[in-house]
Amino acid sequence: MGRLKQLLPLDDKPVIRHCIDSILAADIHDIVVVIGRYGGELSKALEGLPVKKVLNENPASEMSGSIRIGLRATDHSSSGVMVNLSDQPLISAETIKTLVKLHSETPGRIIVPQYGNKKGHPVLFPRHVIEEIFTGITLRDVVKRDPERVRTVSVMDEGVIIDIDSMEDYERAVLKYAARFQTHVDRR
């Protein structure tokens, strides 16, 4: 995209701030942000937020590598771990609260949000289940390993399936954000 997508502006702040703000608004307090080679730029964008930043020193690693690094930095007493992507700024705090509530009701299940017929993110894992990633498998493998432990929940939040992987995705996200909040958005 020519720019770090997490730092693209969305209304009055970068994309990653919207992601973190939704998590905070859902009353989640143990937030770990895994930062790669652009750590300095992202750290600046996260200034003042109550997050723990950890560095993935291997820029060629897959997402599984970042998840392993992030897991090591989380509170080991928590019963669940939610994996949020830093390029999905339209997920609502209400959706995150729904996932947390379902986790408290069914703590042994992987909770996956679904909008329409598409599964999305964030995904909430029981702590003991997500730690299977330390065996060398991917997160997708963890989910597919035992379909009986996966609970899909239908949500009215299109944000769970909207991520920013191209400029077209970004432009769509800007328009959806503006429509949702009825704001004038600066499209630099």
Buried (B, 14 or more C-beta within 10 A) or exposed (E): EEEBBBBBBBBEBBBBBBBBBBBBEBEBEBBBBBBBBEBEBBBEBBEEBEBEBBEBEEEEBEBBBBBBBBBEBBEEEEEBBBBBBBBBBBBBBBBBBBBBEBBEEEBEBBBBBBBEEEBBBBBBBBBEBBBBBEEEEEBEEBBEBEEEBBBEBEBEBBBBBBBBEEEEBBEBBBEBBBEEEEEEBEEE
